[in-house]
Amino acid sequence: SSCATQTRSATHTCWFRIEFPHNFSAMASLDYSAGSMLIEMCQPSSSFFGFMGVSSAIMFANLGAAYGTAKSGVGISSMGVMRPD
């Protein structure tokens, strides 16, 4: 079944779809009427979750870099204290 005829449920994953005519040889004369192009808009919360995912990825990447730098600094400092030669 096509995305346009399905009802939106918890398992519905088709949020964005464009239908073009099957005759690609006539690309110059495409008719963009209501039947030839169908665009379903995303839910308003999808952009929120997308930006939250990006910001959490940046946050965890920076925390990992800071942890690795601190652990390396502690190792170099302890090596300098234990073996000053």
CNS distance restraints for C-alpha pairs under 8 A (distance, minus, plus):
assign (resid   1 and name CA) (resid   5 and name CA) 6.90 0.50 0.50
assign (resid   1 and name CA) (resid   6 and name CA) 7.08 0.50 0.50
assign (resid   2 and name CA) (resid   6 and name CA) 6.67 0.50 0.50
assign (resid   3 and name CA) (resid  14 and name CA) 6.16 0.50 0.50
assign (resid   3 and name CA) (resid  17 and name CA) 7.95 0.50 0.50
assign (resid   7 and name CA) (resid  12 and name CA) 7.71 0.50 0.50
assign (resid   8 and name CA) (resid  12 and name CA) 5.62 0.50 0.50
assign (resid  15 and name CA) (resid  40 and name CA) 5.90 0.50 0.50
assign (resid  15 and name CA) (resid  41 and name CA) 6.48 0.50 0.50
assign (resid  15 and name CA) (resid  42 and name CA) 5.59 0.50 0.50
assign (resid  16 and name CA) (resid  39 and name CA) 6.11 0.50 0.50
assign (resid  16 and name CA) (resid  40 and name CA) 5.18 0.50 0.50
assign (resid  16 and name CA) (resid  41 and name CA) 6.40 0.50 0.50
assign (resid  16 and name CA) (resid  42 and name CA) 6.94 0.50 0.50
assign (resid  17 and name CA) (resid  38 and name CA) 6.64 0.50 0.50
assign (resid  17 and name CA) (resid  39 and name CA) 5.67 0.50 0.50
assign (resid  17 and name CA) (resid  40 and name CA) 6.49 0.50 0.50
assign (resid  18 and name CA) (resid  37 and name CA) 5.68 0.50 0.50
assign (resid  18 and name CA) (resid  38 and name CA) 5.19 0.50 0.50
assign (resid  18 and name CA) (resid  39 and name CA) 5.60 0.50 0.50
assign (resid  19 and name CA) (resid  36 and name CA) 6.16 0.50 0.50
assign (resid  19 and name CA) (resid  37 and name CA) 5.06 0.50 0.50
assign (resid  19 and name CA) (resid  38 and name CA) 5.75 0.50 0.50
assign (resid  20 and name CA) (resid  36 and name CA) 5.73 0.50 0.50
assign (resid  20 and name CA) (resid  37 and name CA) 6.08 0.50 0.50
assign (resid  21 and name CA) (resid  30 and name CA) 7.81 0.50 0.50
assign (resid  21 and name CA) (resid  36 and name CA) 6.25 0.50 0.50
assign (resid  23 and name CA) (resid  27 and name CA) 7.65 0.50 0.50
assign (resid  26 and name CA) (resid  30 and name CA) 6.70 0.50 0.50
assign (resid  31 and name CA) (resid  36 and name CA) 6.74 0.50 0.50
assign (resid  32 and name CA) (resid  36 and name CA) 5.66 0.50 0.50
assign (resid  32 and name CA) (resid  37 and name CA) 6.10 0.50 0.50
assign (resid  33 and name CA) (resid  37 and name CA) 6.71 0.50 0.50
assign (resid  34 and name CA) (resid  38 and name CA) 6.99 0.50 0.50
assign (resid  42 and name CA) (resid  46 and name CA) 6.71 0.50 0.50
assign (resid  44 and name CA) (resid  48 and name CA) 7.49 0.50 0.50
assign (resid  45 and name CA) (resid  49 and name CA) 6.38 0.50 0.50
assign (resid  46 and name CA) (resid  50 and name CA) 6.10 0.50 0.50
assign (resid  47 and name CA) (resid  51 and name CA) 6.13 0.50 0.50
assign (resid  48 and name CA) (resid  52 and name CA) 6.11 0.50 0.50
assign (resid  49 and name CA) (resid  53 and name CA) 6.06 0.50 0.50
assign (resid  50 and name CA) (resid  54 and name CA) 6.38 0.50 0.50
assign (resid  51 and name CA) (resid  55 and name CA) 6.08 0.50 0.50
assign (resid  52 and name CA) (resid  56 and name CA) 5.99 0.50 0.50
assign (resid  53 and name CA) (resid  57 and name CA) 6.12 0.50 0.50
assign (resid  54 and name CA) (resid  58 and name CA) 6.32 0.50 0.50
assign (resid  55 and name CA) (resid  59 and name CA) 6.10 0.50 0.50
assign (resid  56 and name CA) (resid  60 and name CA) 6.09 0.50 0.50
assign (resid  57 and name CA) (resid  61 and name CA) 6.08 0.50 0.50
assign (resid  58 and name CA) (resid  62 and name CA) 6.19 0.50 0.50
assign (resid  59 and name CA) (resid  63 and name CA) 6.19 0.50 0.50
assign (resid  60 and name CA) (resid  64 and name CA) 6.05 0.50 0.50
assign (resid  61 and name CA) (resid  65 and name CA) 6.22 0.50 0.50
assign (resid  62 and name CA) (resid  66 and name CA) 6.11 0.50 0.50
assign (resid  63 and name CA) (resid  67 and name CA) 6.09 0.50 0.50
assign (resid  64 and name CA) (resid  68 and name CA) 6.11 0.50 0.50
assign (resid  65 and name CA) (resid  69 and name CA) 6.12 0.50 0.50
assign (resid  66 and name CA) (resid  70 and name CA) 6.12 0.50 0.50
assign (resid  67 and name CA) (resid  71 and name CA) 6.09 0.50 0.50
assign (resid  68 and name CA) (resid  72 and name CA) 6.09 0.50 0.50
assign (resid  69 and name CA) (resid  73 and name CA) 6.12 0.50 0.50
assign (resid  70 and name CA) (resid  74 and name CA) 6.15 0.50 0.50
assign (resid  71 and name CA) (resid  75 and name CA) 6.21 0.50 0.50
assign (resid  72 and name CA) (resid  76 and name CA) 6.20 0.50 0.50
assign (resid  73 and name CA) (resid  77 and name CA) 6.04 0.50 0.50
assign (resid  74 and name CA) (resid  78 and name CA) 6.00 0.50 0.50
assign (resid  75 and name CA) (resid  79 and name CA) 6.08 0.50 0.50
assign (resid  76 and name CA) (resid  80 and name CA) 6.24 0.50 0.50
assign (resid  77 and name CA) (resid  81 and name CA) 6.32 0.50 0.50
assign (resid  78 and name CA) (resid  82 and name CA) 6.01 0.50 0.50
assign (resid  79 and name CA) (resid  83 and name CA) 5.77 0.50 0.50
assign (resid  79 and name CA) (resid  84 and name CA) 7.58 0.50 0.50
assign (resid  80 and name CA) (resid  84 and name CA) 5.05 0.50 0.50
